[in-house]
């Protein structure tokens, strides 16, 4: 693939540079790009107006300008922050207020609450103040209740508590605030009761927006789909026809996720293409019934153009969110290419659609759906035919007289497309979802035809019938639900096979770049010796993914690290030794129902650190905010040993359930008192025992294990949740050490952290693992005051995010105290 300006593939490379510039700008937060904005524009204008000969050097300059333009566009998008009212902009607390707005889309139910999206919102903070316009949309939640009788477009008012969305300030962890910003949502709120929601009289039923008309259609279709007999199949139908997956049970979603068929449930180019093919066939057949039309118009092209408004209608019904719009744009460009006879330039069409999407919505470059959809389509276009030829010619799976167009070849084409898409998206799937399914190709061959080739066409045929004769449409949908139920059972069966999938740490950006550079070399270079470079690059990339599962995992770092993970009000600390050994101390949080801190915070952080397996997990005591996320962690990271503070506690069913999970996974259980848990040449990690009163204590906090990490230059004390009485017994014991770092007992609470304890321990730094509400409620105030009096610097996870200390064995004390506060990073 040459880099000549006149080459037909040049624009594809230019768009790749444009996207790379965007990723670089978002990732590294490049400053002052606006100062150089005029220069690429002037240079492009010069090339356009002059008749200079375009050389290879000029081609490289143009590519560089595309990259620079992408970086500049991303920079301005990142700087474009919404202007919020001062009451909300200066506080991260919830603010009581009254909002007025229109229901933007149908109300969805998630876990035990309903989600309401409000468009054109206005807010009033006090009765005497006027309504103020808010930017973007609002996301409000209210406990599930069927008495919320609102449909999209309805004007309503509600009393709510608004706040800015916050994310766990920890690398690798899902960025909730950015996810909402991609949907133009900048504020979230809670409505305590459906009685606080009041519909308003609206003179203009449709306020000039087609969006509400689409959403009303979507609302009507979703209500009808709920009447399908098989509720699970009905939820799948709702997902593939309207884009709403909220009704799909978690166990069903897990089955599709573990088999690598999750993409089927997201509206994509496959859905658009299938609908377009059905519409084109219908229009083409109808137009050909008239001899007059055949003589006067190009029937094929007319049928092609007639599909566009119906695809646009389906885009609106499917929610009109960015992935659906991207699919529509891709389909639109394919139709245009067919119309003008340029379908051979499919990759250029794909590049043009990607360029347009990014130009108008730059932050799409960061979304998994954008990256996966475009990468999958590109690899299908590039590799399907070569893989098909290899299967037919090299493996000799078909008779010699079989035509490439024969129906016998369809399974081969499907296998080839599945392999191509899997090869193209594998590193991105691992990066975004930390999940690798070994049954992807086999599962897609079984499940995709059932849903995409049988149920989906039946669903498309039933959609217009829902508005004409609902009972007939439901009969048709119940027939189409049968293959969906088969697909659900297949996904559940395959995912239950041991070893059918595994959890994988995040590959580095460097490894992902190497992977795609290797494929570019294989595709574009002709010489076999040059193709060897491509194989080597892909091999190196794959090795970086495999390395964390091998005994060589310690070769990638020479540092030791201890991380106090930001889990809110709870505790989770990770120790990483330079030889690859890893220890997790606690793993829980005081969080709401439906939120698993092990799944959403601790696991992503461990994967981001390149950890595939844990050596040890230690629980300091049996309070839920120290262990309620560990069931997920145990299942995903298969620790060798787990150290428990006590045996099953009858008063705590969740603690007993955790022990049952440990036993079911065949993990060794130990109950330390004064034991060395891990020891090497330079490090010792041990339990100092318990410091409860001899006659026993009614407080589980005082029964906490006190743990200590010691090295030649660095030490950390993990005292669990011990309170003042146990603190006094500790400082009077022979186990007393003065650590470099002290994890504040009981999350910095005033019942612990006595002045005498802090003075006796005298750490260089005090770390408090607490939530924002703990800080604002004054729960840590006394501890912070005592530390300030003693001259001890205090760092809280609520303010600083995940706090990381790193040190090198045998280094001087200054290196031993190297402190790093991990800032949120956008990838």
C-alpha positions, 0 to 999 in steps of 0.5 A: 500500500503506497503512500502516494496522494493519488492512491485510492487507499490514501484517504483510508490512511489519512482517516487513520491518522485523523483518528490517531491524532484524536486518540493522542489528544484525549489520552495525553491531554495535549495543551496549546493546540489551538495556537497552531490551528491556522497552519494546517488550514493554510497549508491545505488551502495552499495545496488546493489552490496551487498546482504543485506536484504531489510527491511522497514527502507532500503525502506524508505532510498531508497525513501529518496534517490529518493527524494534527487536525484530529488532535486539535478537534479532540482538544476543543471537544475536551475543552468544551465543558457545559456551563452549569448554574452556580448552585451545581457547578460549585458543589459536588453535593446533591442540591434540592430543586424542582425541574421542568422538562420533557420526557426524552425517551421511554422510561426504562427499568434497571434493577430496582429503579426506573430511569427517566431521561429529560430533554430541554430541562429547566431548574428552579432552586428556590420558589422566588427564583426564575427557571434556569435552562440546563445544558444537555439532558438529565438522568433521573432515577426513581424506585420502580413503580408502574404509576409513572404514566408518562410517554416521550414528549410529555411535559412534566415537573418533578422535585429531585436532588441533582448533582454532577456525576462522579467517577471512581478516580482510578485508572482502568475503572469505568468512567461513568461521567464520561459515559454520560457526557457521550450521551449529552448528560451532564447532571443526574438526580434522584426522585424519592417517590413517584408522587413527586412527579407531576404531568403538566398541561401542554398546549403544543403536544409535539414541540417541533422535534421529530425525536419525540415522534420516533420515541413514541413509536419506540414506546408503543413497539416496546409495550407491544413486545412485552406481550410476547409469551416468552419473556426472555425472548421478548426482551431480546426482541426489544433489544434487536428491534428498539435498541433497549437491552434493560429488560434482558436478565443478567444471566442471559446477557452473561451467556451471550457475553461469554460466548462472544455473541454479545454484538448480536444484541446491539443494533449494528450494520448487520441489522441495517443491512438486513432491513435494507435488503428486505426493503430493497427486495420488496420495492424491486419486486413491486416496481417490476410488476409495472411495465410502464415503470420498467420502461421509464425508470431504473427500477433497481436504483429507484428501489435502492433509493426508496430504502433510505427513508425507511432506514432513517425511520428505523434509526429513529425507532431504534433510539437514534443513539450514536452506534445506531446513527453510525450504522445508518451512515455506513448503510447510507454511504453503501447505498450511494456507492451502489447508486453511482457504481463505486461499490468496489471502493468499500473501504473508502466508503467506510473511511468517509463515514468514519471521518464524518462521524468523528468530525461531528462527534469526536468523543465517539473515537473513545467508545467501544462501539465505534472502535469495534463496529468499524474495525469489524467491518474493515476486517470483514471487507479485507479478509473474508474473501482471502479466508474463504479462498483458503478454506475452499482451495487449501482445505479442499472442503468443497467439490471442485465444481462448486460455484462461489455463489452456490448456497453450499458456500454460504456457511463458508462465507459466514465462517470466513466473516466470523473469523475476520471480525474476530481477528479484527476486534480481538485486542479491542474486545480484551481491552474494553471488556477483559474477556476472551471467548474460545468458542466465539467462532463456533457460537456465532455459527450456531447463534447468529443465524437463529437470531439474525437470519430467522428471528430478526426478519420476522421481527421486521415483518411484524413491526408494521403489523403492530400498528394495523393488527396487533394480535396478528403481529404478536402471533408472528413475533411468538413464532420468531421468538422460538429461535431466540429461545433456542439461541438463549439455551445454546448460549447458556449451555456453551458458556457453562462448559469449563474453559470456554472463556477466560478473563484477561488483563488489559493489553497495553496501547503499545501492544494493540498498535503493534497488533494492527501494524502487523496486520497492515504489514501482512495485508499491504506488503507483497514480499514474504520476507516483509510479511514476516515482519507482520507475523513478528509484530502480531506475535509480540502483541499476543505474547504480551497478553499471554505473559501475565498467565505465566511464571515470567509475569514478574519480568515486566517490572522492577518496582514494588507497589502498594495501591489503596484503591478508591472504593468509596466507604470501604477498603481494598489495598493491592500489594505488587512485588517486583517478582510478580507476587500479588496480595489483595487486602480486603475488597468491599464497599458500602454501596447501593443494591445492584452495584458490585464493587468487585466487578466495577472497581476492583477487577478493572483496576487489577486488569489495568495493572496487568494482573491475571491471577492473585496469589493471596487475598486477606480479609481483615474482618467480617464487615461487609464493606471489607469483603462484599466485592470479593466473590467476583474477584475470587471467580475472576482471579483464582487466588491460591490462598485466602486468609480469613479473620474468622470462620463462618459467622451465622449472623452474616449470611453474606460472609458465609456465602463468601466462604462457600464460594471459596470452597467451591473454587478449591481455594486454600483457606487459612486463619492467621493469628501471628503468621508470616504470610509472605516473605522474600529476601527484601520483604516480609508481609505478616499478620501481627494478630488481634488486639481485642480485650482478653475477655473478648469484645462485642465489636467486630472492629476490634477483632480485626487482623492487624497486618504489616508490610516491611521492607528494607526501606519501606513499611505499611501498617494495615490495622483494619477497623480497630477502635481506640481500645484495640489501638491502645493495646497495640501501641503497648504491645511488642508488635509496635512499628512506626510505618512509612504509611498508615492506612487509617483505622475504620476509614478515618472514623472518630471512634478510631485514630486516637491522638495517642495512637497516631503519635505512637505510630507516627507514620510519614503519611496517613491514607484514609479510604473513605467516601465523599459523604464521609468527608462532607459529613465530618466523619474524618474531621477529627482524624485529619485535625490530629494528623495536622497537629502531629505534622502528618500529611493526609491523603484520602481516596475520596479526594485523590482517587486511588493512591499509589506508593512505589519503591525499589528494594535496596533503594535509599529512603527518598526513593522508598517514599516516592508517592504517586496520586493516580489521576483519571486517564482517558484511553 
